[in-house]
Each structure stands twice: as C-alpha cells, then as structure tokens.
C-alpha cells in the first residue's frame, strides 16, 4: 500500500509541476506579446510623421510647386516620347 501511495503522490507532483510550467509559459508569452505590441505602437510615431496633413481635399495639391523644365530638357522628353508612339 505504501508503494502505491508514493507513486500517486509522485504522479500528482509531476502533474502539478507541468501545470505550473505551462501557466508560467503562457504568462511569459502574453508578456512578450504585450511588449512587442507596445514597441510596434511606439515605432509608428516617427518624428517626421508628426504634424503632417491627414485630411486631404480632392483635386488640390498642397506640395511644393514644380520647377519649370528648360527648353533642352523639354526637347529631350519630346524626342523620347516620340519613340513610344504607335505607328
């Protein structure tokens, strides 16, 4: 009888240890997930993205004006475009 009780007690101890290890792993995994999400959220707040326009008006360009092309650059573009025309 004593041998049977020892085996049962050892089995319960092993099972309890397994449950504790599983719970600890789950808590550790949840903690790592929370830290990862926090770092991802903070990484999205870059300095150069702060204060930029978020609401756009359709058909309105608010960027810097284009610099006009010189005559030589315009001729080069026309020549290149002429090669792309269908015969």
Secondary structure as GFF3:
##gff-version 3
##sequence-region A 1 87
A	DSSP	alpha_helix	2	43	.	.	.	ID=ss1
A	DSSP	three_ten_helix	47	49	.	.	.	ID=ss2
A	DSSP	alpha_helix	71	82	.	.	.	ID=ss3
###
